[in-house]
Amino acid sequence: MFLDDTSPGALSSAGDVFMDGLLMDLLPRAEELSGLKLFPTYSYFRVYHRGDVLGRHTDRQSCEISLSLCLGYQGEEPWPLMVEGPGGSSAVALAPGDALLYRGIECPHWREPLEGERNAQVFLHYVDQNGPYAEWKYDKRPSLSFKRPRLQT
C-alpha cells in the first residue's frame, strides 16, 4: 500500500489481484449499465480514515467509465461521494456492496472530510472499446497481471 496526492493520508493500492478479479467479474454488469462494450483498464483500492478527503478532480483517460464500490465502513452513516454532472452536483451515499457507475473523465467528483472511522472503496475503471480511449485497455499494460515498477521518491 502507498499514499497518493489525490487523498493525502489514505492508504491505496493499485492492481491488487483480488481487486482486478472484481474488475473482471463486474465487467458484464458495467457493460449492461453503461450500454457500452468495455475494456478493463485497472483497479484501485483505497482505505480512508477519519478526516481524510478526496480532492475535487476528474480522472485520466483510462477512467472513462468508473465504478466506485463501497467495501465497508466504520461510522454512523455512509460517506457520500460527490459527483457533478450536467444537472448539477449530487451526494451519493454508498452502503457496503453499493456501487456508482459514472464517467470519471467528464464528471468532477470528490469527498468532504470523513466523519466516521474508516471507509474502504475500490474503484474499477473501464474504457469504451469503440471510443477515443480504447488504447487504454489494461491501462496500456500487456495484461492486468503485469505490474509497472513503482518509482521511489
Phi and psi in radians as a Rosetta constraint file:
Dihedral C 1 N 2 CA 2 C 2 CIRCULARHARMONIC -2.575 0.35
Dihedral N 2 CA 2 C 2 N 3 CIRCULARHARMONIC 2.942 0.35
Dihedral C 2 N 3 CA 3 C 3 CIRCULARHARMONIC -1.686 0.35
Dihedral N 3 CA 3 C 3 N 4 CIRCULARHARMONIC 2.624 0.35
Dihedral C 3 N 4 CA 4 C 4 CIRCULARHARMONIC -2.336 0.35
Dihedral N 4 CA 4 C 4 N 5 CIRCULARHARMONIC 2.907 0.35
Dihedral C 4 N 5 CA 5 C 5 CIRCULARHARMONIC -1.312 0.35
Dihedral N 5 CA 5 C 5 N 6 CIRCULARHARMONIC -0.382 0.35
Dihedral C 5 N 6 CA 6 C 6 CIRCULARHARMONIC -1.173 0.35
Dihedral N 6 CA 6 C 6 N 7 CIRCULARHARMONIC -0.621 0.35
Dihedral C 6 N 7 CA 7 C 7 CIRCULARHARMONIC -2.418 0.35
Dihedral N 7 CA 7 C 7 N 8 CIRCULARHARMONIC 1.396 0.35
Dihedral C 7 N 8 CA 8 C 8 CIRCULARHARMONIC -0.973 0.35
Dihedral N 8 CA 8 C 8 N 9 CIRCULARHARMONIC 2.327 0.35
Dihedral C 8 N 9 CA 9 C 9 CIRCULARHARMONIC 1.709 0.35
Dihedral N 9 CA 9 C 9 N 10 CIRCULARHARMONIC -0.456 0.35
Dihedral C 9 N 10 CA 10 C 10 CIRCULARHARMONIC -1.409 0.35
Dihedral N 10 CA 10 C 10 N 11 CIRCULARHARMONIC 2.511 0.35
Dihedral C 10 N 11 CA 11 C 11 CIRCULARHARMONIC -1.520 0.35
Dihedral N 11 CA 11 C 11 N 12 CIRCULARHARMONIC 2.405 0.35
Dihedral C 11 N 12 CA 12 C 12 CIRCULARHARMONIC -2.351 0.35
Dihedral N 12 CA 12 C 12 N 13 CIRCULARHARMONIC 2.755 0.35
Dihedral C 12 N 13 CA 13 C 13 CIRCULARHARMONIC -2.629 0.35
Dihedral N 13 CA 13 C 13 N 14 CIRCULARHARMONIC 2.271 0.35
Dihedral C 13 N 14 CA 14 C 14 CIRCULARHARMONIC -1.853 0.35
Dihedral N 14 CA 14 C 14 N 15 CIRCULARHARMONIC 2.452 0.35
Dihedral C 14 N 15 CA 15 C 15 CIRCULARHARMONIC 1.203 0.35
Dihedral N 15 CA 15 C 15 N 16 CIRCULARHARMONIC 0.458 0.35
Dihedral C 15 N 16 CA 16 C 16 CIRCULARHARMONIC -1.059 0.35
Dihedral N 16 CA 16 C 16 N 17 CIRCULARHARMONIC 2.428 0.35
Dihedral C 16 N 17 CA 17 C 17 CIRCULARHARMONIC -1.048 0.35
Dihedral N 17 CA 17 C 17 N 18 CIRCULARHARMONIC -0.635 0.35
Dihedral C 17 N 18 CA 18 C 18 CIRCULARHARMONIC -1.274 0.35
Dihedral N 18 CA 18 C 18 N 19 CIRCULARHARMONIC -0.683 0.35
Dihedral C 18 N 19 CA 19 C 19 CIRCULARHARMONIC -1.223 0.35
Dihedral N 19 CA 19 C 19 N 20 CIRCULARHARMONIC -0.630 0.35
Dihedral C 19 N 20 CA 20 C 20 CIRCULARHARMONIC -1.121 0.35
Dihedral N 20 CA 20 C 20 N 21 CIRCULARHARMONIC -0.565 0.35
Dihedral C 20 N 21 CA 21 C 21 CIRCULARHARMONIC -1.077 0.35
Dihedral N 21 CA 21 C 21 N 22 CIRCULARHARMONIC -0.744 0.35
Dihedral C 21 N 22 CA 22 C 22 CIRCULARHARMONIC -1.104 0.35
Dihedral N 22 CA 22 C 22 N 23 CIRCULARHARMONIC -0.695 0.35
Dihedral C 22 N 23 CA 23 C 23 CIRCULARHARMONIC -0.953 0.35
Dihedral N 23 CA 23 C 23 N 24 CIRCULARHARMONIC -0.792 0.35
Dihedral C 23 N 24 CA 24 C 24 CIRCULARHARMONIC -1.323 0.35
Dihedral N 24 CA 24 C 24 N 25 CIRCULARHARMONIC -0.721 0.35
Dihedral C 24 N 25 CA 25 C 25 CIRCULARHARMONIC -1.087 0.35
Dihedral N 25 CA 25 C 25 N 26 CIRCULARHARMONIC -0.617 0.35
Dihedral C 25 N 26 CA 26 C 26 CIRCULARHARMONIC -1.605 0.35
Dihedral N 26 CA 26 C 26 N 27 CIRCULARHARMONIC -0.023 0.35
Dihedral C 26 N 27 CA 27 C 27 CIRCULARHARMONIC -0.962 0.35
Dihedral N 27 CA 27 C 27 N 28 CIRCULARHARMONIC -0.864 0.35
Dihedral C 27 N 28 CA 28 C 28 CIRCULARHARMONIC -1.051 0.35
Dihedral N 28 CA 28 C 28 N 29 CIRCULARHARMONIC -0.655 0.35
Dihedral C 28 N 29 CA 29 C 29 CIRCULARHARMONIC -1.207 0.35
Dihedral N 29 CA 29 C 29 N 30 CIRCULARHARMONIC -0.709 0.35
Dihedral C 29 N 30 CA 30 C 30 CIRCULARHARMONIC -1.098 0.35
Dihedral N 30 CA 30 C 30 N 31 CIRCULARHARMONIC -0.670 0.35
Dihedral C 30 N 31 CA 31 C 31 CIRCULARHARMONIC -1.148 0.35
Dihedral N 31 CA 31 C 31 N 32 CIRCULARHARMONIC -0.742 0.35
Dihedral C 31 N 32 CA 32 C 32 CIRCULARHARMONIC -1.075 0.35
Dihedral N 32 CA 32 C 32 N 33 CIRCULARHARMONIC -0.820 0.35
Dihedral C 32 N 33 CA 33 C 33 CIRCULARHARMONIC -1.240 0.35
Dihedral N 33 CA 33 C 33 N 34 CIRCULARHARMONIC -0.631 0.35
Dihedral C 33 N 34 CA 34 C 34 CIRCULARHARMONIC -1.457 0.35
Dihedral N 34 CA 34 C 34 N 35 CIRCULARHARMONIC -0.375 0.35
Dihedral C 34 N 35 CA 35 C 35 CIRCULARHARMONIC 1.291 0.35
Dihedral N 35 CA 35 C 35 N 36 CIRCULARHARMONIC 0.300 0.35
Dihedral C 35 N 36 CA 36 C 36 CIRCULARHARMONIC -2.122 0.35
Dihedral N 36 CA 36 C 36 N 37 CIRCULARHARMONIC 2.687 0.35
Dihedral C 36 N 37 CA 37 C 37 CIRCULARHARMONIC -1.528 0.35
Dihedral N 37 CA 37 C 37 N 38 CIRCULARHARMONIC 2.120 0.35
Dihedral C 37 N 38 CA 38 C 38 CIRCULARHARMONIC -2.007 0.35
Dihedral N 38 CA 38 C 38 N 39 CIRCULARHARMONIC 2.637 0.35
Dihedral C 38 N 39 CA 39 C 39 CIRCULARHARMONIC -1.791 0.35
Dihedral N 39 CA 39 C 39 N 40 CIRCULARHARMONIC 2.413 0.35
Dihedral C 39 N 40 CA 40 C 40 CIRCULARHARMONIC -1.285 0.35
Dihedral N 40 CA 40 C 40 N 41 CIRCULARHARMONIC 2.562 0.35
Dihedral C 40 N 41 CA 41 C 41 CIRCULARHARMONIC -2.014 0.35
Dihedral N 41 CA 41 C 41 N 42 CIRCULARHARMONIC -1.054 0.35
Dihedral C 41 N 42 CA 42 C 42 CIRCULARHARMONIC -2.894 0.35
Dihedral N 42 CA 42 C 42 N 43 CIRCULARHARMONIC 2.846 0.35
Dihedral C 42 N 43 CA 43 C 43 CIRCULARHARMONIC -1.952 0.35
Dihedral N 43 CA 43 C 43 N 44 CIRCULARHARMONIC 2.692 0.35
Dihedral C 43 N 44 CA 44 C 44 CIRCULARHARMONIC -2.550 0.35
Dihedral N 44 CA 44 C 44 N 45 CIRCULARHARMONIC 2.119 0.35
Dihedral C 44 N 45 CA 45 C 45 CIRCULARHARMONIC -1.865 0.35
Dihedral N 45 CA 45 C 45 N 46 CIRCULARHARMONIC 2.412 0.35
Dihedral C 45 N 46 CA 46 C 46 CIRCULARHARMONIC -2.493 0.35
Dihedral N 46 CA 46 C 46 N 47 CIRCULARHARMONIC 2.427 0.35
Dihedral C 46 N 47 CA 47 C 47 CIRCULARHARMONIC -2.014 0.35
Dihedral N 47 CA 47 C 47 N 48 CIRCULARHARMONIC 2.043 0.35
Dihedral C 47 N 48 CA 48 C 48 CIRCULARHARMONIC -1.662 0.35
Dihedral N 48 CA 48 C 48 N 49 CIRCULARHARMONIC 2.669 0.35
Dihedral C 48 N 49 CA 49 C 49 CIRCULARHARMONIC -2.178 0.35
Dihedral N 49 CA 49 C 49 N 50 CIRCULARHARMONIC 2.891 0.35
Dihedral C 49 N 50 CA 50 C 50 CIRCULARHARMONIC -0.770 0.35
Dihedral N 50 CA 50 C 50 N 51 CIRCULARHARMONIC 2.277 0.35
Dihedral C 50 N 51 CA 51 C 51 CIRCULARHARMONIC 1.533 0.35
Dihedral N 51 CA 51 C 51 N 52 CIRCULARHARMONIC -0.238 0.35
Dihedral C 51 N 52 CA 52 C 52 CIRCULARHARMONIC -1.131 0.35
Dihedral N 52 CA 52 C 52 N 53 CIRCULARHARMONIC 2.633 0.35
Dihedral C 52 N 53 CA 53 C 53 CIRCULARHARMONIC -2.248 0.35
Dihedral N 53 CA 53 C 53 N 54 CIRCULARHARMONIC 2.876 0.35
Dihedral C 53 N 54 CA 54 C 54 CIRCULARHARMONIC -2.105 0.35
Dihedral N 54 CA 54 C 54 N 55 CIRCULARHARMONIC 1.972 0.35
Dihedral C 54 N 55 CA 55 C 55 CIRCULARHARMONIC -1.058 0.35
Dihedral N 55 CA 55 C 55 N 56 CIRCULARHARMONIC 2.571 0.35
Dihedral C 55 N 56 CA 56 C 56 CIRCULARHARMONIC -1.097 0.35
Dihedral N 56 CA 56 C 56 N 57 CIRCULARHARMONIC 2.233 0.35
Dihedral C 56 N 57 CA 57 C 57 CIRCULARHARMONIC -2.813 0.35
Dihedral N 57 CA 57 C 57 N 58 CIRCULARHARMONIC 2.902 0.35
Dihedral C 57 N 58 CA 58 C 58 CIRCULARHARMONIC -1.985 0.35
Dihedral N 58 CA 58 C 58 N 59 CIRCULARHARMONIC 2.801 0.35
Dihedral C 58 N 59 CA 59 C 59 CIRCULARHARMONIC -1.629 0.35
Dihedral N 59 CA 59 C 59 N 60 CIRCULARHARMONIC 2.952 0.35
Dihedral C 59 N 60 CA 60 C 60 CIRCULARHARMONIC -1.395 0.35
Dihedral N 60 CA 60 C 60 N 61 CIRCULARHARMONIC 3.086 0.35
Dihedral C 60 N 61 CA 61 C 61 CIRCULARHARMONIC -0.985 0.35
Dihedral N 61 CA 61 C 61 N 62 CIRCULARHARMONIC -0.558 0.35
Dihedral C 61 N 62 CA 62 C 62 CIRCULARHARMONIC -1.316 0.35
Dihedral N 62 CA 62 C 62 N 63 CIRCULARHARMONIC 0.019 0.35
Dihedral C 62 N 63 CA 63 C 63 CIRCULARHARMONIC -2.024 0.35
Dihedral N 63 CA 63 C 63 N 64 CIRCULARHARMONIC 0.654 0.35
Dihedral C 63 N 64 CA 64 C 64 CIRCULARHARMONIC -0.971 0.35
Dihedral N 64 CA 64 C 64 N 65 CIRCULARHARMONIC -0.816 0.35
Dihedral C 64 N 65 CA 65 C 65 CIRCULARHARMONIC -2.066 0.35
Dihedral N 65 CA 65 C 65 N 66 CIRCULARHARMONIC 2.092 0.35
Dihedral C 65 N 66 CA 66 C 66 CIRCULARHARMONIC -2.061 0.35
Dihedral N 66 CA 66 C 66 N 67 CIRCULARHARMONIC 2.489 0.35
Dihedral C 66 N 67 CA 67 C 67 CIRCULARHARMONIC -2.145 0.35
Dihedral N 67 CA 67 C 67 N 68 CIRCULARHARMONIC 2.041 0.35
Dihedral C 67 N 68 CA 68 C 68 CIRCULARHARMONIC -1.762 0.35
Dihedral N 68 CA 68 C 68 N 69 CIRCULARHARMONIC 2.065 0.35
Dihedral C 68 N 69 CA 69 C 69 CIRCULARHARMONIC -2.031 0.35
Dihedral N 69 CA 69 C 69 N 70 CIRCULARHARMONIC 2.148 0.35
Dihedral C 69 N 70 CA 70 C 70 CIRCULARHARMONIC -1.383 0.35
Dihedral N 70 CA 70 C 70 N 71 CIRCULARHARMONIC 2.115 0.35
Dihedral C 70 N 71 CA 71 C 71 CIRCULARHARMONIC -1.579 0.35
Dihedral N 71 CA 71 C 71 N 72 CIRCULARHARMONIC -0.417 0.35
Dihedral C 71 N 72 CA 72 C 72 CIRCULARHARMONIC 2.809 0.35
Dihedral N 72 CA 72 C 72 N 73 CIRCULARHARMONIC 2.884 0.35
Dihedral C 72 N 73 CA 73 C 73 CIRCULARHARMONIC -2.691 0.35
Dihedral N 73 CA 73 C 73 N 74 CIRCULARHARMONIC 2.762 0.35
Dihedral C 73 N 74 CA 74 C 74 CIRCULARHARMONIC -2.055 0.35
Dihedral N 74 CA 74 C 74 N 75 CIRCULARHARMONIC 1.997 0.35
Dihedral C 74 N 75 CA 75 C 75 CIRCULARHARMONIC 2.921 0.35
Dihedral N 75 CA 75 C 75 N 76 CIRCULARHARMONIC 3.060 0.35
Dihedral C 75 N 76 CA 76 C 76 CIRCULARHARMONIC -1.332 0.35
Dihedral N 76 CA 76 C 76 N 77 CIRCULARHARMONIC -0.472 0.35
Dihedral C 76 N 77 CA 77 C 77 CIRCULARHARMONIC -2.662 0.35
Dihedral N 77 CA 77 C 77 N 78 CIRCULARHARMONIC 2.820 0.35
Dihedral C 77 N 78 CA 78 C 78 CIRCULARHARMONIC -1.043 0.35
Dihedral N 78 CA 78 C 78 N 79 CIRCULARHARMONIC 2.629 0.35
Dihedral C 78 N 79 CA 79 C 79 CIRCULARHARMONIC -1.627 0.35
Dihedral N 79 CA 79 C 79 N 80 CIRCULARHARMONIC 2.011 0.35
Dihedral C 79 N 80 CA 80 C 80 CIRCULARHARMONIC -1.228 0.35
Dihedral N 80 CA 80 C 80 N 81 CIRCULARHARMONIC 2.479 0.35
Dihedral C 80 N 81 CA 81 C 81 CIRCULARHARMONIC -1.674 0.35
Dihedral N 81 CA 81 C 81 N 82 CIRCULARHARMONIC 2.190 0.35
Dihedral C 81 N 82 CA 82 C 82 CIRCULARHARMONIC -1.591 0.35
Dihedral N 82 CA 82 C 82 N 83 CIRCULARHARMONIC 2.259 0.35
Dihedral C 82 N 83 CA 83 C 83 CIRCULARHARMONIC -2.310 0.35
Dihedral N 83 CA 83 C 83 N 84 CIRCULARHARMONIC 2.287 0.35
Dihedral C 83 N 84 CA 84 C 84 CIRCULARHARMONIC -1.846 0.35
Dihedral N 84 CA 84 C 84 N 85 CIRCULARHARMONIC 2.096 0.35
Dihedral C 84 N 85 CA 85 C 85 CIRCULARHARMONIC -2.093 0.35
Dihedral N 85 CA 85 C 85 N 86 CIRCULARHARMONIC -2.994 0.35
Dihedral C 85 N 86 CA 86 C 86 CIRCULARHARMONIC -1.015 0.35
Dihedral N 86 CA 86 C 86 N 87 CIRCULARHARMONIC -0.493 0.35
Dihedral C 86 N 87 CA 87 C 87 CIRCULARHARMONIC -1.636 0.35
Dihedral N 87 CA 87 C 87 N 88 CIRCULARHARMONIC 0.123 0.35
Dihedral C 87 N 88 CA 88 C 88 CIRCULARHARMONIC 2.012 0.35
Dihedral N 88 CA 88 C 88 N 89 CIRCULARHARMONIC -2.927 0.35
Dihedral C 88 N 89 CA 89 C 89 CIRCULARHARMONIC -1.664 0.35
Dihedral N 89 CA 89 C 89 N 90 CIRCULARHARMONIC 2.543 0.35
Dihedral C 89 N 90 CA 90 C 90 CIRCULARHARMONIC -2.320 0.35
Dihedral N 90 CA 90 C 90 N 91 CIRCULARHARMONIC 2.519 0.35
Dihedral C 90 N 91 CA 91 C 91 CIRCULARHARMONIC -1.761 0.35
Dihedral N 91 CA 91 C 91 N 92 CIRCULARHARMONIC 2.074 0.35
Dihedral C 91 N 92 CA 92 C 92 CIRCULARHARMONIC -1.972 0.35
Dihedral N 92 CA 92 C 92 N 93 CIRCULARHARMONIC 1.961 0.35
Dihedral C 92 N 93 CA 93 C 93 CIRCULARHARMONIC -1.594 0.35
Dihedral N 93 CA 93 C 93 N 94 CIRCULARHARMONIC 2.104 0.35
Dihedral C 93 N 94 CA 94 C 94 CIRCULARHARMONIC -1.890 0.35
Dihedral N 94 CA 94 C 94 N 95 CIRCULARHARMONIC 2.072 0.35
Dihedral C 94 N 95 CA 95 C 95 CIRCULARHARMONIC -1.417 0.35
Dihedral N 95 CA 95 C 95 N 96 CIRCULARHARMONIC 2.884 0.35
Dihedral C 95 N 96 CA 96 C 96 CIRCULARHARMONIC -0.920 0.35
Dihedral N 96 CA 96 C 96 N 97 CIRCULARHARMONIC 2.246 0.35
Dihedral C 96 N 97 CA 97 C 97 CIRCULARHARMONIC 1.610 0.35
Dihedral N 97 CA 97 C 97 N 98 CIRCULARHARMONIC -0.247 0.35
Dihedral C 97 N 98 CA 98 C 98 CIRCULARHARMONIC -1.415 0.35
Dihedral N 98 CA 98 C 98 N 99 CIRCULARHARMONIC 2.601 0.35
Dihedral C 98 N 99 CA 99 C 99 CIRCULARHARMONIC -2.433 0.35
Dihedral N 99 CA 99 C 99 N 100 CIRCULARHARMONIC 2.720 0.35
Dihedral C 99 N 100 CA 100 C 100 CIRCULARHARMONIC -2.197 0.35
Dihedral N 100 CA 100 C 100 N 101 CIRCULARHARMONIC 2.242 0.35
Dihedral C 100 N 101 CA 101 C 101 CIRCULARHARMONIC -1.821 0.35
Dihedral N 101 CA 101 C 101 N 102 CIRCULARHARMONIC 2.218 0.35
Dihedral C 101 N 102 CA 102 C 102 CIRCULARHARMONIC -2.655 0.35
Dihedral N 102 CA 102 C 102 N 103 CIRCULARHARMONIC 2.938 0.35
Dihedral C 102 N 103 CA 103 C 103 CIRCULARHARMONIC -1.584 0.35
Dihedral N 103 CA 103 C 103 N 104 CIRCULARHARMONIC 1.693 0.35
Dihedral C 103 N 104 CA 104 C 104 CIRCULARHARMONIC -1.113 0.35
Dihedral N 104 CA 104 C 104 N 105 CIRCULARHARMONIC -0.495 0.35
Dihedral C 104 N 105 CA 105 C 105 CIRCULARHARMONIC -1.503 0.35
Dihedral N 105 CA 105 C 105 N 106 CIRCULARHARMONIC -0.267 0.35
Dihedral C 105 N 106 CA 106 C 106 CIRCULARHARMONIC -1.809 0.35
Dihedral N 106 CA 106 C 106 N 107 CIRCULARHARMONIC -0.546 0.35
Dihedral C 106 N 107 CA 107 C 107 CIRCULARHARMONIC -1.842 0.35
Dihedral N 107 CA 107 C 107 N 108 CIRCULARHARMONIC 1.950 0.35
Dihedral C 107 N 108 CA 108 C 108 CIRCULARHARMONIC -1.017 0.35
Dihedral N 108 CA 108 C 108 N 109 CIRCULARHARMONIC 2.473 0.35
Dihedral C 108 N 109 CA 109 C 109 CIRCULARHARMONIC -2.535 0.35
Dihedral N 109 CA 109 C 109 N 110 CIRCULARHARMONIC 2.705 0.35
Dihedral C 109 N 110 CA 110 C 110 CIRCULARHARMONIC -2.914 0.35
Dihedral N 110 CA 110 C 110 N 111 CIRCULARHARMONIC 3.045 0.35
Dihedral C 110 N 111 CA 111 C 111 CIRCULARHARMONIC -2.427 0.35
Dihedral N 111 CA 111 C 111 N 112 CIRCULARHARMONIC 2.413 0.35
Dihedral C 111 N 112 CA 112 C 112 CIRCULARHARMONIC -1.310 0.35
Dihedral N 112 CA 112 C 112 N 113 CIRCULARHARMONIC 2.980 0.35
Dihedral C 112 N 113 CA 113 C 113 CIRCULARHARMONIC -0.950 0.35
Dihedral N 113 CA 113 C 113 N 114 CIRCULARHARMONIC 2.350 0.35
Dihedral C 113 N 114 CA 114 C 114 CIRCULARHARMONIC -1.230 0.35
Dihedral N 114 CA 114 C 114 N 115 CIRCULARHARMONIC 2.167 0.35
Dihedral C 114 N 115 CA 115 C 115 CIRCULARHARMONIC -1.598 0.35
Dihedral N 115 CA 115 C 115 N 116 CIRCULARHARMONIC -0.370 0.35
Dihedral C 115 N 116 CA 116 C 116 CIRCULARHARMONIC -1.392 0.35
Dihedral N 116 CA 116 C 116 N 117 CIRCULARHARMONIC -2.989 0.35
Dihedral C 116 N 117 CA 117 C 117 CIRCULARHARMONIC -1.443 0.35
Dihedral N 117 CA 117 C 117 N 118 CIRCULARHARMONIC -0.830 0.35
Dihedral C 117 N 118 CA 118 C 118 CIRCULARHARMONIC -2.620 0.35
Dihedral N 118 CA 118 C 118 N 119 CIRCULARHARMONIC 2.733 0.35
Dihedral C 118 N 119 CA 119 C 119 CIRCULARHARMONIC -2.589 0.35
Dihedral N 119 CA 119 C 119 N 120 CIRCULARHARMONIC 2.196 0.35
Dihedral C 119 N 120 CA 120 C 120 CIRCULARHARMONIC -1.927 0.35
Dihedral N 120 CA 120 C 120 N 121 CIRCULARHARMONIC 2.194 0.35
Dihedral C 120 N 121 CA 121 C 121 CIRCULARHARMONIC -2.251 0.35
Dihedral N 121 CA 121 C 121 N 122 CIRCULARHARMONIC 2.617 0.35
Dihedral C 121 N 122 CA 122 C 122 CIRCULARHARMONIC -2.157 0.35
Dihedral N 122 CA 122 C 122 N 123 CIRCULARHARMONIC 2.406 0.35
Dihedral C 122 N 123 CA 123 C 123 CIRCULARHARMONIC -1.924 0.35
Dihedral N 123 CA 123 C 123 N 124 CIRCULARHARMONIC 2.152 0.35
Dihedral C 123 N 124 CA 124 C 124 CIRCULARHARMONIC -1.973 0.35
Dihedral N 124 CA 124 C 124 N 125 CIRCULARHARMONIC 2.174 0.35
Dihedral C 124 N 125 CA 125 C 125 CIRCULARHARMONIC -2.044 0.35
Dihedral N 125 CA 125 C 125 N 126 CIRCULARHARMONIC 2.504 0.35
Dihedral C 125 N 126 CA 126 C 126 CIRCULARHARMONIC -2.471 0.35
Dihedral N 126 CA 126 C 126 N 127 CIRCULARHARMONIC 2.840 0.35
Dihedral C 126 N 127 CA 127 C 127 CIRCULARHARMONIC -2.308 0.35
Dihedral N 127 CA 127 C 127 N 128 CIRCULARHARMONIC 2.646 0.35
Dihedral C 127 N 128 CA 128 C 128 CIRCULARHARMONIC -1.174 0.35
Dihedral N 128 CA 128 C 128 N 129 CIRCULARHARMONIC 2.178 0.35
Dihedral C 128 N 129 CA 129 C 129 CIRCULARHARMONIC -1.053 0.35
Dihedral N 129 CA 129 C 129 N 130 CIRCULARHARMONIC -0.459 0.35
Dihedral C 129 N 130 CA 130 C 130 CIRCULARHARMONIC -1.893 0.35
Dihedral N 130 CA 130 C 130 N 131 CIRCULARHARMONIC 0.263 0.35
Dihedral C 130 N 131 CA 131 C 131 CIRCULARHARMONIC -1.824 0.35
Dihedral N 131 CA 131 C 131 N 132 CIRCULARHARMONIC -3.110 0.35
Dihedral C 131 N 132 CA 132 C 132 CIRCULARHARMONIC -1.238 0.35
Dihedral N 132 CA 132 C 132 N 133 CIRCULARHARMONIC -0.178 0.35
Dihedral C 132 N 133 CA 133 C 133 CIRCULARHARMONIC -1.968 0.35
Dihedral N 133 CA 133 C 133 N 134 CIRCULARHARMONIC 0.266 0.35
Dihedral C 133 N 134 CA 134 C 134 CIRCULARHARMONIC -0.993 0.35
Dihedral N 134 CA 134 C 134 N 135 CIRCULARHARMONIC -0.495 0.35
Dihedral C 134 N 135 CA 135 C 135 CIRCULARHARMONIC -1.100 0.35
Dihedral N 135 CA 135 C 135 N 136 CIRCULARHARMONIC -0.256 0.35
Dihedral C 135 N 136 CA 136 C 136 CIRCULARHARMONIC -1.481 0.35
Dihedral N 136 CA 136 C 136 N 137 CIRCULARHARMONIC 0.153 0.35
Dihedral C 136 N 137 CA 137 C 137 CIRCULARHARMONIC -0.814 0.35
Dihedral N 137 CA 137 C 137 N 138 CIRCULARHARMONIC 2.326 0.35
Dihedral C 137 N 138 CA 138 C 138 CIRCULARHARMONIC 0.979 0.35
Dihedral N 138 CA 138 C 138 N 139 CIRCULARHARMONIC 0.410 0.35
Dihedral C 138 N 139 CA 139 C 139 CIRCULARHARMONIC 1.021 0.35
Dihedral N 139 CA 139 C 139 N 140 CIRCULARHARMONIC 0.631 0.35
Dihedral C 139 N 140 CA 140 C 140 CIRCULARHARMONIC 1.123 0.35
Dihedral N 140 CA 140 C 140 N 141 CIRCULARHARMONIC 0.467 0.35
Dihedral C 140 N 141 CA 141 C 141 CIRCULARHARMONIC -1.766 0.35
Dihedral N 141 CA 141 C 141 N 142 CIRCULARHARMONIC 2.864 0.35
Dihedral C 141 N 142 CA 142 C 142 CIRCULARHARMONIC -1.120 0.35
Dihedral N 142 CA 142 C 142 N 143 CIRCULARHARMONIC -0.505 0.35
Dihedral C 142 N 143 CA 143 C 143 CIRCULARHARMONIC -2.848 0.35
Dihedral N 143 CA 143 C 143 N 144 CIRCULARHARMONIC 3.010 0.35
Dihedral C 143 N 144 CA 144 C 144 CIRCULARHARMONIC -1.124 0.35
Dihedral N 144 CA 144 C 144 N 145 CIRCULARHARMONIC -0.607 0.35
Dihedral C 144 N 145 CA 145 C 145 CIRCULARHARMONIC -1.333 0.35
Dihedral N 145 CA 145 C 145 N 146 CIRCULARHARMONIC -0.190 0.35
Dihedral C 145 N 146 CA 146 C 146 CIRCULARHARMONIC -1.347 0.35
Dihedral N 146 CA 146 C 146 N 147 CIRCULARHARMONIC 2.155 0.35
Dihedral C 146 N 147 CA 147 C 147 CIRCULARHARMONIC -1.795 0.35
Dihedral N 147 CA 147 C 147 N 148 CIRCULARHARMONIC 2.297 0.35
Dihedral C 147 N 148 CA 148 C 148 CIRCULARHARMONIC -1.394 0.35
Dihedral N 148 CA 148 C 148 N 149 CIRCULARHARMONIC 2.466 0.35
Dihedral C 148 N 149 CA 149 C 149 CIRCULARHARMONIC -1.178 0.35
Dihedral N 149 CA 149 C 149 N 150 CIRCULARHARMONIC 2.445 0.35
Dihedral C 149 N 150 CA 150 C 150 CIRCULARHARMONIC -1.423 0.35
Dihedral N 150 CA 150 C 150 N 151 CIRCULARHARMONIC 2.372 0.35
Dihedral C 150 N 151 CA 151 C 151 CIRCULARHARMONIC -1.425 0.35
Dihedral N 151 CA 151 C 151 N 152 CIRCULARHARMONIC 2.368 0.35
Dihedral C 151 N 152 CA 152 C 152 CIRCULARHARMONIC -1.536 0.35
Dihedral N 152 CA 152 C 152 N 153 CIRCULARHARMONIC 2.343 0.35
